[in-house]
Amino acid sequence: MRTKQFKSESKKLMDMMINSIYTHKEIFLRELISNASDALDKLYFKSLTDNSVGIAPDDFVIRLELDKDNRTLKVIDNGCGMTEEELDSNLGTIAKSGSYSFKNDNEKAENVDIIGQFGVGFYSAFMVSDEVEVKSKAFGSDSAFCWKSKGADGYTVEPCEKDTVGTEVTLKIRESTDDENYDEFLDQYRISSIVKKYSDYIRHPIKMKFTTKKPIEGKEGEYEDVVEDRTLNSMVPIWKKDKKDIKVEDYNNFYKEKFFDFTDPLRVIHTKTEGQATFTALLFIPEKPPFDYYTKEFEKGLQLYSSGVLIMDKCADLLPDYFSFVKGIIDSEDLSLNISREVLQHDAQLKLIAKTVEKKIKSELEKMLKTDRENYEKFFGSFGVQLKFGAYDGYGANKENLKDLLLFVSSRENKYVTLKEYTERMPESQTAIFYACGETKEKIDVLPQTDTVKAKGYELLYLTDNVDEFALKMLGEYDGKKFINICDNDFELGSEEEKKELNEQNEAAKDMLSSMKEILEGKINDVRFTAKLQNHPVCLTSEGGISLEMEKVLNSMPGAKNNAVKATLVLEINATHPIVEKLKTLYSDDKDTFGKYTKLLYDEACLISGKGLDNALEHSNLVCELML
């Protein structure tokens, strides 16, 4: 018996393949089961035109056998088997795929899903085995042959005894080490869990004998071994069933069991797409986010299957970040089982699938917004922040895609409103979309500028999430209407005549206003009279790109302490308030008290705006002193 060398690659390639292509060692079982499933499919395909096969469709089976004492795991099928030449060719050449050749050589096999396409997966067995033995008897042959190898040093092929058609792969499991636990691959429950995870939807039954302890009747404390034959996989995934045969509770139960949620999903998307990218998608929009959703620990991604075999548990490339809340599965016949995660990230088919999935999700959200407003608002309460981040992220690359999905609480009836709904009901006299920022709606309502907007009959958007203003800044406008923060210094609602009169007042009092600016040096950029206030004497506004609320958000971020952002503030005084005459009198007659009033007004503006006091003790002393 002569040891043959692998024909195409060296030990270096074998080591790279085993150690780099597969991230988890448990993948080996998925690969061997998939190969067995292919062998069954090939013989089934032959049985459609050849009555001599003599195997009923229900009799095709994959069997697993464990032997802890001898440290072996067997994967056995009653499929087409391999001849001596096929063993030598398919297993003796790394990256040679018999399944791929079968698919190419049989045009009528287009309806038979053949999983293995690259011929690499078989060698993953060496990740957990010291030796791999393959006994196979091809359909129609009287002879069986045994392929055996201990790795990259080579392999042998010789005749052997095998009574039935099919293939039997025997792995000699390695001894455990301090770093690696190989014993787990000899445990019946661990093997069962691996099958459930990766191969649950293989179309043929995967069976294994389970040994359990059963109490012996009449003998307390004594047990006997009971052996039962169990089918480990469910075989038919819900997404491959006809939608008309699936009930709502079927979808809900699948979702809760598969994705460990306690509540039903708000929406189910079950679709099959054919064309450049052929795949089936079963997607769920949850009602509530998981506890870690808004943390760094959260991992987005859909489960990715190839013909019912799990390739990746969380394929992040299938979802954009702004739809990261979606859970579900993608099953495609176009993706190879043996492609690694690293290669998948650059796979053209994957990109096509991801683009289609994104459109499906957006379309479903738009439909829910239009036809099921109550549930959409429930969804937005849970995941709206993520959509707003999506509109802002990447310098607004996706803002056009997301802008009509955004909701904001409005001053009209204190309800959610879309930007489209807001603009469609704007009065003709209103030229911009008005908003204000704050921690809560109640705090926004006490802003002096809010009264002015409401008095004009204009609608106001309440922005209470940290990302809100950043998102609107990135949008810039909607339907030709600019977004204006009512706390910006250039926010004015007066007529041209009123603006002219205000400019004259500021010019006449410029010396007094300049003096106030000097007193508040370093705290504000300017002091001026304004007509934007109703009854309040004073307010703070900002000029430039950074608002007061944006300053708070940016400075609350990790690492911002040493690189703090500061809004450019303006102290605005109600030009019609009695406090103006008091200031003018003090400026003329009592500069010291004038300075105290200036500081007090600034402090009051800070409190109203939510900025907080720079020096609470000084403010308290000023109040007490002026009361005497």
C-alpha positions, 0 to 999 in steps of 0.5 A: 500500500503506497501513501499518496500525496495531495495533488494540488496543495502543500502542508502549508495550504492545509494548515492555513485552511484549517486554522484560518478559514473556519473560526470555530472548530464545531463547523467540521460537523456542519461540513460533513453533514452537508456533504452527506446531504449532497450524497443523498440528493444525488442518489435521490435525483438518480432515483427519479429516472432509475427504478433500480435505486430501490430507496424510497425518498423517506428512507434517505438518512444521515446517521451519527455514531459516537464511541467515547471509549475509542474516541470516534465520531462517525457520519454515515449516509446511504447516498450515492457513494464514491468509487475508488477514482472519485475518492482519489479525485474528490478527497485527494485534491484540496478544493476539488468539489464533486458536488460542483461537478455534479451540478455542472454536469446535470442540467436537470439537477437545477431543482436539487439543492447541492450545498457543497460548492468548493470542496474545502469543507471536508478537510475541516475534519482535521481540526478535531481529528488525528485521523480521518477514514472514509469508507464508501461504496458507489451506487451500482458498484460491487466494490467498496474502498477506504480513503484514510489520512492523518493530514497533509503528509498524504493519504491512502486508498485501498479496497475494504468491506462495506455491505451497503451503498453510501459513505461512512466518515470516521473521525479519530477525535484528538485528545484534549489539551489544556487549551482545547477541549476535544472531548466535547465532540464525543458528548451526545448532547453537545453533538445534538446542539451543534446539529440543531445550530447549523444543520437543523434544516437539512432536508434529510433526517439526521439521526443518532442513538441517545443513551439515557438513565431510567430508574429501575422499577422497584429498585430505588436509587438504581438506574438502567441505560435506555437507548433511543433513536432520535432525529436531531433536526426539524428538516423543514424550515418555516421560511420554505413553507408556503405563506398561505400555510403559515399562521400568525402564531407560527411566525410569532412562536418561531420568532420568540423561540429563535431569537429569545424574545418574550413579545410577539414581533410588530411586523413579519417580512416573509419574501422570496427574491429571484434574479441576480440574487436569489434568496428567501428572507424571513425578517422580524421587526421587534416591539422592544429593543433588547437590553443591550441594544444601545450599547457597544456589546450589541451585535447586529446581523441576520442569520445567514443560511445556504440551502438550509445550512447555517453559514453565519449566526450574525452576518452584519453585512446584511443590515445597515446600522440604521436597520440593526434592530431587525432580526431574522434569516436569509437563506440563499442557494447562491452562497457557498457553505464553505466560504469563510466569514472573511471572504463573505464580506467581499462577496458580490452576491451578499452585497446584492442580497443586502441591498434588496433586504434594505429596500424590503425593510424600508418598504415595510416600515413605510407601509406600517407608517401608512396603514398601522400608525399605532404600531409604527409609533410604538416601533419608533418609540423603541428604535426611532433614535437609530433611524435618526442616527442613520440620517445623521451618520456618514455625513447624511449619506442616507438622509434621503432614504430615511427622512420620511420615516422620522417622527417628532413630537409636535406642539399640536396635540402633543403627538408624533408627526412626520416632516411631511405632515408638518409641512403640509399643514403649515400656514402660508405665512410660515416659511420654515420648520420650527423646533426647540431642544430640551431634556423634556417637552415640559422644559421646552414649553417654558422657554420664552421663545416657545410662547412667541411661536405658539402665539403666531399659531405655528407648530413646534417640534420638540427635540428631546433625544440627543441626536435630534438636532444633529439629524435635522442639521444634516437634513438641512431642509425638508420640501424646501423649508429650512429647519430653524431652532427657535433658540438661534439668534437669527430666529425672528417672526416680526415684519420688516417694519418691526425689524427696522424699529428694533434695529433703531432701538439697538443702535440708540442703546449701543453704549449700554448694551456694549457695557453689558457685554463687557460686564459679562465678558467671556460668557456671551458674544453679544447683548441686544434687544429682541422682539421675539419674546412675549412676556419674558424679560430675557433669553439666551440664544446661540449663533453659529453652527453649535446650539446650546443643546448641542454643546451639552450633548458634545461635552457629555461624550467620553473624552470631551473634557479636554476638548470641550465645545462651546456655543456662541451665546447672545443675551437678548432682552425683550425690547418692550419689557419694563426692565429696559427702562430700569436698565437705562436708568441704572446705566445713567445713574448707578453703574455699580447696581447696573452691573449687578442687574446685568449679571442677574439677568444673565443668570436668569436667562441661563436658568430658563434655557437650562444651561445652569448657573456658572456660580450659584453662590454669586447669584444668591448673593446678588438676589439677596443684596438687591432685595435689601 
